[in-house]
Each structure stands twice: as structure tokens, then as C-alpha cells.
Amino acid sequence: MKLPPLILGTLIKRYKRFLADIELADGSVVTAHCPNSGSMLGCNLPGLPVYLSESPNPNRKLPYTWELVQVDGFWVGLNTMLPNRLAEEAILDGTIVELQGYERLRREVPYGSERSRIDILLEGEQGRCYVEVKNVTLVEGGLALFPDAVTERGQKHLRELMAVIRNGDRGVILFTVQRGDGAAVAPADAIDPVYGRLLREAVANGVEALAYRARVEPEAIRLTGRLAVRL
């Protein structure tokens, strides 16, 4: 997936979850939209290099969006609007081999008893496959960890995937790791132990846990290869 032309800057601070002050190369300071509601642990330190996109919409209140940050020499994709598109692209081009063989792909399809929307629904002669996509940006000790903050929404998604399995369909949670330095994916038990417990329960009950690493560059981001999920 190609990115628009990006603007290099330096992070001053991230605050109120969705705002970040960035110093540009010419010394000017802009406030950018931060498209990530998580804690962004390890990715929000002042002084880190960042890349911004600029919207052509003259009526937009914040024309800049914070897209990438460099941590330990690796570019990290922060925009949580991208993983579903990355997953769709990787399914359609055959990169995610475990999700091949379906005739139809739809996104944001209503499902479940709590009126949720599944990120990706695959359908075909072999049945239906519900795919929930998660964005991973936290790496500690070589492990990519999810979540980076307590996520009741993520817990709900695991329960709904277990219900999908009980109904006879296929349920998959797909971790997209938008950085290159995680050797495997694991639940962040120290941050959200309930999520870790539910993930293990879901896998024990037939939910498939897949993880794919993204190659993140200022020009483009794409999923490239599978990572192990350590439970």
C-alpha cells in the first residue's frame, strides 16, 4: 500500500490521545492528528523522528496526520486506519496463505449479538471466515505485544469470535505488526491480563491466531511474512 508524500519532523509531545505537536525541518511547529487511540507505549517519546501526511482538504481543522515514528532504527506505522487495508491487500495478493480459497471478501460487516462489525468477512464454497484485525506497535525484548493498553473492545471481539466458532464458522484474529523488530507476537499480560486469558481461551476453542509483520517505509507499507504467536 503506497503512502502519500510524507513530511519529516520531530515529536515534541503527544497529548489528549489524538493530538501531537511536531517540529518540522524548518523549525515551525504544527499540531497533527494522531490516528491511534492506544497508549502508544514506546512510540510517543519526545525527540523521536516522525513522518506526517498533509490533507488536501482546506476545510479540515488539522491538516496534518501523524503516520510513522522511528523507534530503535525501525519505522513504525501508527495509523490504525491502515491495518484492515493492509490485511485486505495481503489476502488478495496471496501473501496471507492461510486465508486463501474464498470467492468473496467484504469489510465492516455487521455480526454478533453486540452489533459489532467484523473487519473482514471471507465467503465461499468452503464457508465463512470472520477475520478481526489488530494493529501492533509495541515491542519489548524482541516480542511484539498486544494490547498496549487495557482494551475492553478487544476482549469483546474475542468473545464474539468464540461465538462464531460455536456457530460452525471460522474465526481468525490477525495481528498486523507495523514494525520490523518483533520476532514473534504475544499477549501483553502485564498490561491487560484479561485479554491474555481470553486470547488463550479463544485459541483453545478453535479461534485461529495469525500474525504478520509489515515492512514499513516512508513510501509504502505492506505485510510480508508470518510471525509465530506465543501463548
C-alpha positions, 0 to 999 in steps of 0.5 A: 500500500503506497503512502502519500508524500510524507513530511519529516519532523520531530515529536515534541509531545503527544497529548489528549490521545489524538493530538501531537505537536511536531517540529518540522525541518524548518523549525515551525511547529504544527499540531497533527492528528494522531490516528491511534487511540492506544497508549502508544507505549514506546512510540510517543517519546519526545525527540523521536523522528516522525513522518506526517501526511498533509490533507488536501482538504482546506476545510479540515481543522488539522491538516496534518496526520501523524503516520510513522515514528522511528523507534530503535532504527525501525519505522513504525506505522501508527495509523490504525486506519491502515491495518484492515487495508493492509490485511485486505491487500495481503489476502488478495495478493496471496501473501496471507496463505492461510486465508486463501480459497474464498470467492468473496471478501467484504469489510465492516460487516455487521455480526454478533449479538453486540452489533459489532462489525467484523473487519473482514468477512471471507465467503465461499464454497468452503464457508465463512471466515470472520477475520478481526484485525489488530494493529501492533506497535509495541515491542519489548525484548524482541516480542511484539505485544498486544494490547498496549493498553487495557482494551475492553473492545478487544476482549469483546471481539474475542468473545464474539469470535468464540461465538462464531466458532460455536456457530460452525464458522471460522474465526481468525484474529490477525495481528498486523505488526507495523514494525520490523523488530518483533520476532514473534507476537504475544499477549501483553499480560502485564498490561491487560491480563484479561485479554491474555486469558481470553486470547488463550481461551479463544485459541483453545476453542478453535479461534485461529491466531495469525500474525504478520509483520509489515515492512514499513517505509516512508513510501509504502507499507505492506505485510510480508511474512508470518510471525509465530504467536506465543501463548 
